[in-house]
Amino acid sequence: QELEARIARLEREKSILKKATALLMSEEHERMR
């Protein structure tokens, strides 16, 4: 059960990282223009 909770947390952190990365990328894109 603990393992599943750990995996769920990892998945959540991964999606958060993905969102943050996308945000940074779009900001960089705006600055380049």
MOZIJO-V499680 format. One line per field, one symbol per residue. ss: DSSP state (H for helix, E for strand, - for the rest). psi: psi as a letter, one per 40 degrees, with the letter a starting at -180 (. if undefined). burial: I if it has 16 or more other ideal C-beta (glycine too) atoms within 10 Angstrom, else O. A space follows every 10 residues. Layout:
# MOZIJO-V499680
ss=???
psi=???
burial=???
This chain:
# MOZIJO-V499680
ss=-HHHHHHHHH HHHHHHHHHH HHHHHHHHHH HH-
psi=dddddddddd dddddddddd dddddddddd dd.
burial=OOOOOOOOOO OOOOOOOOOO OOOOOOOOOO OOO
